Amino acid sequence: MSFKRVCGLLARAGVYWRLMRADKPIGTLLLLYPTLWAVWIASNGQPEWQTVLAFTAGTFLMRSAGCIANDWADQDFDKHIERTQNRPFVQGEVNARQARRVIVILCILAACCLIPFSWKTWLLALPALALAFTYPFTKRFFPIPQLYLGIAFSFGIPMAFMAIQDYIPTVAWWLFAANLFWTVAYDTAYAMADKPDDLKIGIKTSAITFGDYDAEMVLICHFIFDLLMLQVGKTLGVTWVYWVIWVVVLHHQWRQYTRLYHRERDECFQVFLSNNQVGALWLAGLAAHFAYW
């Protein structure tokens, strides 16, 4: 194989890598953290490495497939948004047929990650799949598509409990609800960064629906998230380590609000990115709780 051919293949691989948004792992992390919270809780802090690997790989693969579906659906919008003008669809680097092939491959690989688990876990994967691929279209008609995204991003939680415990306990639904509000909060911050462009092209987002109170609604969603995580802690009977993390996260989210208040585009996007720290803090807190407990 010639050097030129190798360079061409590498360049093509780079296009698909960007198409999967693997070069921007924040979305994978925000989807992965709550899933791992559930894995740690369901296994009482002693998860099998195979389970962690399966859910981590599955999360990466399905997030990648979801991103391709989203960009495919939104390509006519993305060319009008400053932040998304370099995406492969907008640049004409891929077409619909190529995108479909990659989505199918990613979904098959994600399904392979479920092989060790029961049919009940497979059954839960079906609505998760449907939510992932229908979410992009909610931005056409639903005033708060972030709520729909929150449900989609929370499905790893009941799947983890079903895979490990073979049923879904009450604490899983508290965690599901908490993650739903957290998702609405951070994705509203994300939408605030794109708000001027979204208003021009006419799509719907929570930032637009909340109007002048978008930053305040982020704060309220964070507050509900914190209350629900309080309930998760009470249900689990957690140690002091959990409560230390709870206070740290509370402080972090207040700082997010102070940064969002002025509604500057770059600051809004940085606030969105900083939610990576919230997810990591809670995972560390749960791991430390079970280790201490």
C-alpha positions in Angstrom: 0.0 0.0 0.0 1.4 3.4 -1.0 2.2 6.2 1.4 -0.4 8.3 -0.4 -3.1 5.6 0.1 -2.3 5.4 3.8 -2.5 9.1 4.2 -5.9 9.1 2.4 -7.2 6.3 4.7 -6.0 8.2 7.8 -7.7 11.4 6.6 -10.9 9.5 6.0 -10.7 7.9 9.4 -10.3 11.4 10.9 -13.5 12.5 9.2 -15.4 9.6 10.7 -13.8 10.3 14.1 -15.1 13.9 14.0 -18.5 12.6 12.7 -18.8 10.5 15.8 -17.6 13.6 17.8 -15.0 11.3 19.4 -12.7 14.4 19.4 -15.1 16.0 21.8 -15.6 13.5 24.6 -17.7 15.8 26.9 -20.9 14.3 25.6 -19.7 10.8 26.2 -18.6 11.7 29.8 -21.9 13.4 30.6 -23.7 10.2 29.5 -21.3 7.9 31.1 -21.1 9.4 34.6 -24.7 8.7 35.7 -24.5 5.2 34.2 -21.4 4.5 36.3 -23.1 6.0 39.4 -25.8 3.4 38.8 -23.2 0.6 38.3 -21.4 1.5 41.6 -24.7 1.7 43.5 -26.1 -1.5 42.1 -23.0 -3.4 42.8 -22.5 -1.9 46.3 -19.3 -0.3 45.3 -17.7 -3.5 43.9 -18.5 -3.6 40.2 -17.0 -6.3 38.0 -14.5 -4.8 35.6 -16.3 -6.6 32.7 -19.5 -4.7 33.6 -17.8 -1.4 33.8 -16.1 -2.0 30.5 -19.3 -3.1 28.8 -21.2 0.0 29.9 -18.3 2.3 29.1 -17.9 1.0 25.6 -21.7 0.9 25.1 -22.0 4.5 26.2 -19.2 5.6 23.8 -20.7 3.7 20.9 -24.3 4.9 21.4 -23.3 8.5 22.0 -21.3 8.3 18.8 -24.3 6.9 16.9 -26.6 9.5 18.4 -24.3 12.3 17.4 -24.3 11.1 13.8 -28.1 10.9 13.7 -28.3 14.4 15.3 -25.9 16.0 12.8 -27.7 14.2 9.9 -31.0 15.6 11.0 -29.6 19.0 11.8 -27.3 19.6 8.8 -29.5 22.3 7.3 -29.5 24.1 10.7 -25.9 23.6 11.5 -24.6 25.6 8.6 -26.3 28.7 10.1 -24.7 28.2 13.6 -21.3 29.6 14.2 -20.1 26.7 16.4 -21.3 23.9 14.1 -20.2 25.1 10.7 -17.2 22.8 10.6 -19.1 19.5 11.1 -18.5 16.9 8.4 -22.1 17.0 7.1 -22.0 20.8 6.7 -18.6 20.6 5.0 -19.8 17.9 2.6 -17.2 15.4 3.8 -19.8 12.6 4.3 -23.2 11.8 2.8 -26.4 10.1 4.2 -25.5 6.6 3.0 -22.1 6.7 4.6 -23.6 8.0 7.8 -26.2 5.2 7.9 -23.5 2.6 7.5 -21.5 4.0 10.4 -24.7 4.2 12.6 -25.5 0.5 11.8 -21.9 -0.6 12.7 -21.9 1.4 15.9 -25.3 0.0 17.0 -24.2 -3.6 16.2 -21.1 -3.1 18.3 -23.1 -1.5 21.1 -25.5 -4.5 21.1 -22.4 -6.8 21.5 -21.7 -5.0 24.8 -25.1 -6.3 26.1 -24.3 -10.0 25.4 -23.3 -10.8 29.0 -26.6 -9.4 30.4 -30.2 -10.7 30.7 -32.9 -10.3 28.1 -34.5 -7.7 30.4 -31.5 -5.4 29.9 -31.8 -5.9 26.2 -35.5 -4.9 26.4 -34.6 -1.7 28.2 -32.1 -0.9 25.4 -34.9 -0.6 22.8 -36.6 2.5 24.2 -33.1 3.9 24.8 -32.3 3.4 21.1 -35.6 5.0 20.0 -35.1 8.0 22.3 -31.5 8.6 21.0 -32.6 8.6 17.3 -35.8 10.6 17.7 -34.3 13.3 20.0 -33.0 15.5 17.1 -36.5 15.9 15.7 -38.0 17.2 19.0 -36.2 20.5 18.4 -38.7 21.2 15.6 -41.8 21.2 17.8 -41.1 20.5 21.5 -40.5 23.7 23.6 -38.1 21.9 25.9 -36.2 19.2 23.9 -33.7 19.1 26.7 -36.3 17.3 28.8 -36.5 14.6 26.1 -32.7 14.4 26.0 -32.7 14.1 29.8 -34.9 10.9 29.5 -32.6 9.5 26.8 -29.4 10.3 28.8 -30.9 8.6 31.9 -31.7 5.2 30.4 -28.3 3.8 31.3 -29.4 4.0 34.9 -32.2 1.4 34.9 -30.2 -0.7 32.4 -27.3 -0.9 34.9 -29.5 -1.9 37.7 -31.2 -4.5 35.6 -27.9 -5.9 34.4 -26.5 -6.2 37.9 -29.5 -6.8 40.2 -32.0 -8.1 37.7 -34.6 -5.6 38.8 -34.9 -1.8 39.2 -35.2 -0.6 42.8 -36.6 2.7 44.0 -33.2 4.4 44.3 -32.7 3.9 40.6 -35.7 6.0 39.8 -34.6 8.7 42.2 -31.3 8.7 40.4 -33.1 8.7 37.0 -35.1 11.8 38.0 -32.0 13.5 39.3 -30.0 13.0 36.1 -33.0 14.2 34.1 -32.9 17.6 35.8 -29.1 17.7 35.7 -29.3 17.1 31.9 -31.9 19.9 31.4 -29.6 22.2 33.4 -26.4 21.7 31.6 -27.9 21.4 28.1 -29.8 24.7 28.8 -26.4 26.3 29.4 -25.3 24.8 26.2 -28.3 26.1 24.4 -27.7 29.6 25.9 -24.4 29.7 24.0 -26.3 29.1 20.7 -29.4 31.1 21.5 -28.8 34.0 19.0 -28.3 31.5 16.2 -31.2 29.3 17.2 -33.6 32.3 17.4 -32.7 33.2 13.8 -33.2 29.7 12.3 -36.3 29.0 14.3 -35.6 25.8 16.3 -36.8 25.3 19.8 -34.6 25.0 22.9 -35.2 25.4 26.6 -33.0 28.5 26.6 -35.5 30.1 24.2 -38.5 28.8 26.0 -37.3 30.1 29.4 -36.6 33.5 27.8 -35.0 36.0 30.2 -35.1 33.5 33.0 -32.9 30.9 31.3 -30.0 31.2 33.8 -32.5 31.1 36.7 -34.1 28.0 35.4 -30.7 26.3 35.2 -30.3 27.2 38.9 -33.7 25.7 39.7 -33.0 22.5 37.8 -29.7 22.2 39.6 -31.5 22.7 42.9 -34.0 20.0 42.1 -31.1 17.7 41.1 -29.4 18.4 44.4 -32.7 17.6 46.3 -33.0 14.3 44.4 -29.4 13.4 45.1 -30.2 14.1 48.8 -33.0 11.6 48.5 -30.6 9.1 46.8 -28.3 9.5 49.8 -31.0 9.0 52.3 -32.3 5.9 50.5 -28.8 4.4 50.5 -28.0 5.4 54.1 -24.7 7.0 53.0 -21.6 8.0 55.0 -20.3 11.5 55.6 -18.2 11.3 52.4 -21.3 11.5 50.2 -22.5 14.6 52.1 -19.2 16.4 51.6 -19.5 15.8 47.9 -23.0 17.1 48.0 -21.9 20.4 49.5 -19.0 20.7 47.1 -21.4 20.2 44.1 -23.9 22.7 45.5 -21.1 25.3 45.7 -19.9 24.5 42.2 -23.4 24.9 40.8 -23.9 28.2 42.4 -20.7 29.4 40.8 -22.1 28.1 37.5 -25.1 30.4 37.9 -22.9 33.4 38.6 -21.1 32.8 35.4 -24.3 32.2 33.4 -25.9 35.4 34.8 -24.3 37.7 32.2 -25.3 35.3 29.3 -22.0 35.6 27.5 -21.7 33.0 24.8 -18.2 31.7 25.7 -19.0 31.7 29.4 -22.2 29.7 28.8 -20.3 27.1 26.9 -17.6 26.9 29.6 -20.3 26.4 32.2 -21.6 23.5 30.1 -18.2 21.9 29.9 -17.7 22.4 33.7 -20.4 19.8 34.4 -17.8 17.2 33.6 -16.5 18.1 37.1 -19.9 17.5 38.7 -20.2 14.1 37.2 -16.7 13.2 38.2 -17.2 14.5 41.8 -20.3 12.3 42.2 -18.6 9.2 40.9 -15.6 9.8 43.2 -18.0 10.5 46.1 -20.0 7.2 45.5 -16.8 5.2 45.1 -15.3 6.8 48.3 -18.6 6.2 50.2 -18.6 2.5 49.4 -14.9 2.1 50.1 -15.3 3.9 53.5 -18.6 2.1 54.3 
